[in-house]
Amino acid sequence: MNAAEKVQAYLDQQQSLDTLRFITCGSVDDGKSTLIGRMLWESQQLFEDQVAALRNESKRYGTQGDNIDFALLVDGLSAEREQGITIDVAYRYFQTDARKFIVADTPGHEQYTRNMVTGASTAHLAVLLIDARRGVLTQTRRHAFLTQLVGIRHLVLAVNKMDLVDFKEEVYDQIVADFGEYAKALSIESVQAIPLSAIGGDNLRERSKNTTWYHGPTLMGYLETVDVLGKINEPVPEQFAMPIQWVNRPNLDFRGFAGLVASGSVTPGMPIEVAGKNTQSSVSSIVQFEGDWAQACAGDSITLTLDDEVDVSRGDVLCHPALGLKAADQFCASLVWMDPEQGLPAKNYLIQLHTQQLGCTITKIKHKVNVNTLAHEAAEHLETNDIAEVNIHLDRKVVALPFAENKQLGSFILVDRYSNRTVGAGVIHFALKRNEMINATQAGVTAEDRAKLHGHKGHTVWFVGPAESNKTELAARFELMLHHERISTMLITGSKVRSDMSMDLGFKDSDKAEHVRRMVSLAKLLMEAGCVAVAATVTKPDLLGEESFTVIDFADHENPDAALDDLLIQIKSRIEF
């Protein structure tokens, strides 16, 4: 074999290597960034300019005296270098002769837990670091719980900084025993404990002479051989599912449906259905940039063309008929709350579920999880970093699967409607079937019939403002103005509803949100009856996308009389039939 053939054979061998995605996690200052930096150094894949820059940065920002500070290979933000902490998720790539690796260095501080969840969401394995001097901490347990929640079943318990406890076997054994009890309760599939000194490279690639009492694998040896990919990307046609990201329509002669294959495999000629719509067809071709494919599997980004012209749009899910996917609008889920503002039942949020974004409400907080004891605790609202089991109601039905069966179709994020902040992330356990037990009765009287009877359409006018704005008195005056125009009306005030429908509620934030939600529901029923509902509250209701509501904040009006006259003209034009 000549030199060219050897080079080509080496490139072919490297191309065939699989890729392991893993994260490093744990509490603050457990040595996560140092461990990854040492891995990059040991892999001998750093360029000379990187090494020179590392030496200079170590003198300026390092914490290891005259020695190299390997953490600086990962911590790229100036704030991270100055404080010696990890803030954002840092991804690094390296490879050995056995495997390719993508590693995510995640922060340990509680306020950056959301960043840790981001890194864990795509990982196959987690390396959970523990400072041998401090043992198992609350944040250690929280990160272990979160890795289990996002579907990571293989965990390396890296007992780091063993050099600072003189490599004592009894210290290591105690930490492993303490964490072992916690891991059993979490049902983690496998835990491999390894004593380490990341700064010195002990048990990283070579077995350390300082731990002659340890007979397990080195960290790199374990990462190169652990089988976590065996069940990933199995080409099973009956498990095929693909959410539609984009309908590709470049011209009149081509209509394709683009997306990322979530599970199973697909081939031309395979039967296909639009989940939840009872629409079936078959695959005509699998289109890719370099040409048509004979097969696509989970993880492939493709465009499918179908044999029939079917109604498919963004957010729909194409699947094999045998998969039997159904749509639902209520789910039981585990939720990690990430926002400084409280998470409240009855408040409206946006949910991003695979390729769909729609409105949703947390209808019930079933319990919070104490990450130290795993006990279930009652809760009326969610605080930052709380982990809870909740019921979620969506404003329309959507196709989803339990996270344990399909990560892409079973995971979601919650977004604040007005600020667009990501406030939570969660996984679906199962769909609630209570709606299937409620059969909606088709009314014989339509909205058009009611409008003919009243001479106008239904609508809601919502007055908001502080107590000193006299919003309730203004709402009553406006109802009277509508009545004089021979318009059917009903006044809804907070005190009226609290004396009946909301008599079970107090005045906590969660109760206030539920109270306003009930008022909105009442207003919608009155609109269906053909009335113009006039409501008054202190807080503005969540009405994103509700075109039949007009919200007026009278705290902004210096001349209420003129404002009411203008409002009357506006409402009459909107309800005109």
C-alpha positions in Angstrom: 0.0 0.0 0.0 1.5 3.3 -1.1 1.4 6.6 0.8 -1.7 7.9 -1.0 -3.6 4.7 -0.3 -2.6 4.8 3.4 -3.9 8.4 3.7 -7.1 7.5 1.9 -7.6 4.4 4.2 -7.0 6.6 7.2 -9.6 9.2 6.0 -12.1 6.4 5.3 -11.5 5.0 8.8 -12.0 8.4 10.4 -15.2 9.0 8.4 -16.7 5.8 9.6 -16.3 6.6 13.3 -19.5 7.3 15.3 -20.0 10.5 17.3 -20.7 10.5 21.1 -22.3 13.7 22.4 -21.7 14.2 26.2 -21.9 17.0 28.7 -19.9 17.8 31.8 -22.1 19.0 34.7 -22.0 19.4 38.5 -21.7 22.1 41.0 -19.6 25.3 40.9 -15.8 24.8 40.8 -16.0 21.1 40.5 -13.5 21.3 37.6 -15.7 20.8 34.5 -13.9 23.3 32.2 -10.5 22.1 33.4 -11.4 18.5 32.6 -12.5 19.3 29.1 -9.4 21.5 28.5 -7.2 18.6 29.7 -9.1 16.2 27.3 -8.4 18.6 24.4 -4.7 18.8 25.4 -4.4 15.0 25.8 -6.0 14.4 22.3 -3.1 16.4 20.8 -5.3 18.2 18.4 -4.4 21.8 19.5 -2.5 24.0 17.0 0.7 25.7 18.0 -1.0 29.2 18.0 -3.7 27.8 20.4 -1.0 26.5 22.7 0.9 29.8 22.7 -2.3 31.7 23.3 -3.2 29.3 26.2 0.2 29.9 27.8 -0.3 33.7 27.6 -3.9 33.6 28.9 -2.8 31.3 31.8 -0.3 34.0 32.9 -3.0 36.7 32.7 -6.1 34.9 34.0 -5.0 31.5 35.2 -5.4 30.1 38.6 -2.6 27.5 38.5 0.4 29.8 39.1 3.1 29.2 36.4 1.3 26.1 35.1 -1.2 26.0 32.2 -4.8 26.6 33.2 -6.7 24.1 31.0 -10.1 25.7 31.8 -9.2 28.6 29.6 -9.4 26.4 26.5 -13.2 26.2 27.1 -14.1 29.4 29.0 -14.2 32.0 26.2 -16.2 34.8 27.7 -14.2 37.6 29.3 -16.5 37.4 32.4 -15.8 33.6 32.6 -12.1 34.2 32.5 -12.1 37.0 35.0 -14.3 35.2 37.5 -13.0 31.7 36.8 -16.5 30.3 36.2 -18.6 28.9 33.4 -21.6 31.0 32.4 -22.6 29.9 28.9 -22.6 26.4 27.3 -19.4 25.9 25.4 -19.2 23.1 22.8 -15.9 21.5 21.8 -15.1 18.9 19.2 -12.3 16.3 19.4 -11.6 12.8 18.3 -9.5 9.7 19.0 -8.7 6.7 16.9 -11.9 5.0 18.4 -14.6 7.7 18.3 -15.5 11.3 17.6 -16.7 13.5 20.5 -18.8 16.6 20.9 -18.7 17.8 24.5 -20.8 20.5 26.1 -19.3 22.3 29.1 -22.3 23.5 31.2 -22.3 26.0 34.1 -22.7 24.9 37.7 -24.3 28.0 39.2 -28.0 27.7 40.1 -28.9 30.8 38.1 -27.5 29.2 35.0 -29.4 25.9 35.3 -31.3 26.7 32.1 -28.0 26.6 30.2 -27.2 23.2 31.7 -30.6 21.9 30.4 -29.8 23.3 27.0 -26.5 21.3 26.9 -28.1 18.1 28.2 -31.0 18.1 25.7 -28.9 16.7 22.9 -26.4 14.6 24.9 -26.1 10.8 24.9 -24.1 10.7 28.2 -23.3 12.9 31.2 -20.0 13.3 33.1 -21.1 14.5 36.5 -18.2 16.0 38.4 -17.9 16.1 42.2 -15.3 17.9 44.2 -13.7 15.2 46.4 -13.4 17.8 49.2 -17.1 18.7 49.2 -18.9 15.5 48.3 -22.5 15.3 46.9 -24.2 18.8 46.9 -27.7 20.0 46.1 -26.6 21.2 42.7 -25.0 17.8 42.1 -28.3 16.2 42.7 -30.2 18.7 40.7 -28.0 18.1 37.6 -28.3 14.3 38.1 -32.1 14.7 38.2 -32.1 16.9 35.1 -29.9 14.5 33.1 -32.4 11.7 33.9 -35.3 14.0 33.0 -34.0 14.8 29.5 -33.4 11.1 28.8 -29.7 10.5 29.6 -29.4 7.0 31.0 -25.6 6.7 31.2 -23.7 8.7 33.7 -20.0 9.0 34.6 -19.5 10.0 38.3 -16.2 11.8 38.0 -14.8 12.3 41.6 -12.4 15.1 40.8 -9.7 16.8 42.7 -8.5 13.6 44.3 -5.1 15.1 44.6 -6.5 17.6 47.2 -7.5 14.7 49.4 -4.3 12.8 49.0 -6.0 10.2 46.7 -7.6 8.6 49.7 -9.7 5.6 48.8 -12.1 6.0 51.7 -13.1 9.5 50.5 -13.8 8.2 47.1 -15.8 5.2 48.4 -18.0 7.4 50.6 -18.9 9.7 47.7 -19.7 6.8 45.5 -21.9 5.3 48.2 -23.7 8.6 48.9 -24.5 9.1 45.2 -25.3 5.4 44.6 -28.4 5.7 46.9 -29.6 8.8 45.0 -29.0 7.1 41.6 -31.1 4.1 42.5 -34.1 6.3 43.3 -33.6 8.1 39.9 -33.5 4.7 38.0 -30.4 5.8 36.1 -29.5 2.9 33.8 -25.7 2.9 34.5 -23.3 4.8 36.7 -19.6 4.5 36.2 -17.5 6.1 39.0 -14.0 7.2 38.3 -11.5 8.9 40.6 -9.8 11.8 38.8 -7.5 14.7 39.1 -8.3 16.7 35.9 -5.4 19.2 36.4 -2.9 16.4 36.6 -4.5 14.0 34.2 -4.8 11.2 36.7 -7.1 8.4 35.3 -7.9 10.6 32.3 -6.2 8.6 29.6 -3.6 6.7 31.5 -4.2 4.8 34.8 -2.8 6.8 37.7 -0.1 5.5 40.0 -1.7 7.5 42.7 -4.8 5.3 42.7 -3.5 1.8 42.8 -6.6 0.8 44.6 -8.8 1.6 41.6 -9.3 -1.1 39.0 -11.9 0.4 36.7 -11.6 2.1 33.3 -10.0 5.5 32.6 -12.3 8.2 31.6 -11.3 8.3 28.0 -11.2 4.5 27.8 -14.8 4.4 29.1 -16.0 7.2 26.7 -14.4 5.4 23.7 -16.1 2.1 24.4 -19.5 2.8 26.2 -22.4 1.7 24.0 -25.1 4.4 24.2 -25.8 4.6 20.5 -27.0 1.0 20.0 -30.7 2.0 20.0 -30.4 5.3 18.3 -31.3 5.7 14.6 -32.7 2.2 14.3 -34.1 2.0 10.7 -37.6 0.7 11.6 -40.1 1.9 9.0 -43.1 1.3 11.3 -41.6 3.9 13.7 -41.2 6.6 11.1 -42.3 10.1 12.2 -41.3 13.5 10.8 -42.7 17.0 11.9 -43.0 19.3 8.9 -40.7 22.3 9.2 -41.3 23.8 5.7 -43.5 23.2 2.7 -41.0 23.5 -0.2 -42.9 24.9 -3.2 -40.3 26.5 -5.6 -42.5 26.1 -8.7 -45.8 24.7 -9.9 -44.3 21.3 -10.7 -42.8 20.5 -7.2 -44.3 20.3 -3.8 -42.0 18.8 -1.1 -42.3 18.5 2.7 -39.1 19.3 4.5 -38.2 18.3 8.1 -35.9 16.3 10.4 -36.8 12.6 10.7 -37.6 12.1 14.4 -37.7 8.4 14.5 -37.7 5.2 12.3 -36.9 5.2 8.6 -38.5 6.0 5.3 -38.1 4.7 1.8 -39.8 5.5 -1.5 -43.1 3.7 -1.9 -43.7 3.4 1.8 -47.3 4.2 3.0 -47.6 7.5 4.8 -50.3 9.4 6.7 -50.8 12.9 8.1 -51.1 12.2 11.8 -54.4 13.3 13.3 -56.0 14.0 9.9 -56.8 10.5 8.6 -55.2 11.5 5.3 -53.0 8.8 3.7 -50.7 8.6 0.7 -47.3 7.1 -0.1 -43.8 8.4 -0.5 -42.8 9.3 -4.0 -39.2 10.3 -3.4 -36.7 11.4 -0.8 -35.0 14.6 -2.0 -31.7 15.8 -0.8 -29.2 18.4 -2.0 -26.9 15.8 -3.6 -29.8 13.8 -5.2 -32.6 11.4 -4.3 -32.0 8.9 -1.5 -33.1 5.3 -1.2 -33.6 5.5 2.5 -33.6 8.2 5.3 -33.3 7.5 9.0 -33.8 9.3 12.3 -31.6 12.4 12.4 -31.6 13.0 8.6 -32.9 16.3 7.3 -34.8 15.6 4.1 -37.6 16.6 1.8 -40.4 14.1 1.0 -42.6 14.2 -2.1 -45.9 12.2 -2.0 -47.8 10.4 -4.7 -51.0 12.4 -3.9 -51.9 16.1 -3.4 -52.7 16.2 0.3 -53.2 19.0 2.7 -50.0 19.2 4.7 -48.6 22.4 6.4 -45.9 23.4 8.8 -46.5 21.7 12.2 -48.2 18.6 10.8 -46.5 15.2 11.4 -46.0 12.7 8.6 -45.8 9.1 10.0 -46.2 5.5 9.1 -49.9 4.4 9.5 -48.8 1.7 11.9 -47.5 4.2 14.4 -51.1 5.3 15.1 -50.3 8.9 16.2 -53.2 10.9 17.5 -53.7 14.6 18.4 -54.5 15.8 21.9 -54.7 19.2 23.6 -54.0 18.2 27.2 -50.8 16.6 28.5 -49.2 15.6 31.8 -45.6 16.8 31.7 -42.5 17.4 33.8 -41.5 21.1 33.7 -38.3 22.9 34.7 -39.1 26.5 35.5 -36.3 28.9 34.3 -37.7 32.4 34.7 -37.3 34.8 37.7 -41.0 35.6 37.5 -43.3 33.0 39.0 -44.9 30.3 36.9 -48.7 30.5 37.6 -51.6 28.2 36.8 -54.2 29.9 34.5 -51.7 32.3 33.0 -51.3 32.0 29.2 -48.0 31.1 27.7 -46.7 30.0 24.3 -45.5 26.5 23.8 -43.0 25.4 21.2 -43.6 21.8 20.5 -41.5 20.3 17.7 -42.3 22.6 14.7 -45.5 24.1 16.2 -46.0 27.2 18.3 -49.4 27.7 20.0 -51.0 29.0 23.1 -51.2 27.0 26.3 -52.0 27.2 30.0 -50.7 25.4 33.0 -54.0 24.0 34.4 -52.6 22.3 37.4 -49.3 22.0 39.3 -49.6 18.4 40.6 -46.4 18.6 42.7 -42.8 20.0 42.9 -39.9 17.6 43.3 -37.4 18.2 46.1 -34.1 17.4 44.3 -32.4 16.4 47.6 -35.0 13.8 48.8 -37.0 13.3 45.6 -40.1 13.9 47.7 -43.2 15.3 46.1 -44.2 18.7 47.6 -47.4 20.7 47.1 -47.1 24.0 45.1 -49.3 26.8 44.0 -46.7 28.5 41.8 -43.2 27.8 40.4 -40.0 29.6 41.3 -36.7 29.6 39.4 -35.1 26.1 39.0 -38.2 24.4 40.4 -38.9 21.0 38.8 -42.6 20.0 38.8 -45.1 17.7 37.3 -47.9 19.7 35.7 -51.0 19.4 33.5 -50.9 21.6 30.4 -53.8 22.6 28.2 -53.2 23.7 24.6 -55.5 26.0 22.6 -55.8 23.4 19.9 -54.9 19.8 19.3 -51.4 18.8 18.3 -49.6 15.5 17.6 -47.1 14.5 20.3 -45.6 11.4 21.8 -44.3 10.7 25.3 -40.7 11.8 25.7 -39.6 8.3 26.6 -40.7 7.1 23.1 -39.6 10.1 21.0 -37.5 13.0 22.2 -38.3 15.3 19.3 -42.1 14.8 19.6 -42.1 14.7 23.4 -40.1 17.8 24.4 -41.1 21.4 24.5 -40.3 24.9 25.8 -42.6 27.5 27.3 -42.3 31.1 26.2 -43.7 34.3 27.7 -46.3 35.8 25.3 -45.2 39.4 25.6 -41.4 39.3 26.3 -40.6 36.2 24.2 -38.4 35.0 27.1 -38.0 31.2 27.4 -39.5 30.6 30.8 -39.5 26.8 31.0 -38.6 23.5 29.4 -40.3 20.2 29.8 -41.0 16.7 28.6 -44.4 15.0 28.0 -45.3 11.9 29.9 -48.7 11.2 28.4 -51.8 12.8 26.8 -54.8 13.4 29.1 -58.0 11.8 27.8 -60.5 13.8 29.7 -61.5 15.7 26.6 -62.4 12.4 24.9 -65.0 11.9 27.6 -66.7 15.3 26.8 -68.8 15.3 23.7 -69.4 18.8 22.4 -73.1 19.3 21.4 -73.6 21.0 18.1 -75.9 23.9 18.6 -78.8 24.3 16.4 -78.6 28.1 16.7 -75.6 29.6 15.0 -73.7 32.8 15.8 -75.2 34.3 12.6 -78.7 33.4 13.9 -78.0 35.2 17.2 -76.6 38.2 15.4 -79.8 38.5 13.3 -81.8 38.3 16.5 -79.8 41.0 18.3 -79.0 43.1 15.2 -75.3 43.0 16.0 -72.4 40.6 16.7 -71.1 39.6 20.1 -68.0 41.4 21.4 -66.1 42.1 24.7 -64.9 45.5 25.9 -62.3 45.2 28.7 -61.5 48.1 31.0 -58.2 47.9 32.9 -56.5 50.3 35.2 -55.6 50.8 38.9 -58.3 51.5 41.5 -58.0 55.2 41.2 -58.8 55.1 37.5 -62.5 54.5 38.2 -62.5 51.8 35.6 -65.5 50.0 37.1 -67.6 53.2 37.1 -66.5 53.9 33.5 -67.4 50.4 32.4 -70.9 50.8 33.9 -71.3 54.1 32.1 -70.2 52.6 28.9 -72.7 49.7 29.3 -75.4 52.2 29.7 -74.3 54.0 26.5 -74.5 50.8 24.6 -77.9 50.0 26.1 -79.2 53.4 24.9 -78.1 52.3 21.4 -80.3 49.2 21.7 -77.3 46.9 22.0 -77.6 43.8 24.2 -75.0 44.0 27.0 -73.8 42.5 30.3 -71.5 44.1 32.8 -68.8 41.8 34.3 -67.0 43.1 37.4 -64.4 41.5 39.6 -66.6 41.8 42.7 -69.6 40.2 40.9 -67.6 37.2 39.8 -65.8 36.8 43.1 -69.1 36.6 44.9 -70.0 33.5 42.9 -67.7 31.9 40.3 -64.5 32.9 42.1 -65.7 32.6 45.7 -63.1 29.8 46.3 -60.2 32.0 45.3 -58.0 34.2 47.5 -55.8 37.1 46.5 -52.4 35.4 45.8 -50.9 35.9 42.3 -52.0 32.4 41.2 -55.6 33.1 42.4 -55.7 36.4 40.7 -54.6 34.9 37.4 -57.3 32.1 37.7 -59.9 34.8 38.6 -59.2 36.7 35.4 -59.2 33.5 33.4 -62.7 32.7 34.6 -63.9 36.2 33.7 -62.5 35.8 30.2 -64.3 32.4 29.9 -67.6 34.1 31.0 -67.1 36.9 28.5 -66.6 34.4 25.7 -69.9 32.7 26.6 -71.7 36.0 26.6 -70.2 36.8 23.2 -71.5 33.4 21.9 -74.9 34.4 23.1 -74.7 37.6 21.0 -74.1 40.1 23.8 -71.5 42.8 24.2 -69.8 42.0 27.5 -68.2 44.9 29.4 -65.6 43.9 31.9 -63.3 45.7 34.4 -60.2 44.4 36.1 -57.0 45.8 37.6 -54.7 43.5 35.5 -54.8 43.1 31.7 -56.0 39.6 30.7 -53.9 37.4 28.4 -55.8 37.8 25.1 -53.1 37.3 22.5 -54.9 36.5 19.2 -58.4 37.2 20.5 -59.9 39.5 17.9 -63.3 39.8 19.5 -61.8 41.6 22.5 -61.1 45.3 22.8 -58.9 46.3 25.8 -58.9 49.9 27.0 -56.5 51.2 29.7 -58.1 54.3 31.2 -55.1 55.1 33.2 -53.8 56.6 30.0 -56.8 58.9 29.3 -57.0 62.4 30.7 -60.5 63.0 29.3 -62.6 59.8 30.0 -65.8 61.3 28.5 -64.3 61.9 25.1 -62.6 58.5 25.3 -66.0 56.8 25.9 -67.6 58.6 23.0 -64.7 57.5 20.7 -64.9 54.0 22.1 -68.7 53.8 21.3 -68.1 54.7 17.7 -65.4 52.1 17.4 -67.4 49.3 19.0 -70.5 50.0 16.9 -68.5 49.6 13.8 -66.9 46.4 15.0 -70.2 44.7 15.9 -72.1 45.9 12.9 -74.1 43.1 11.2 
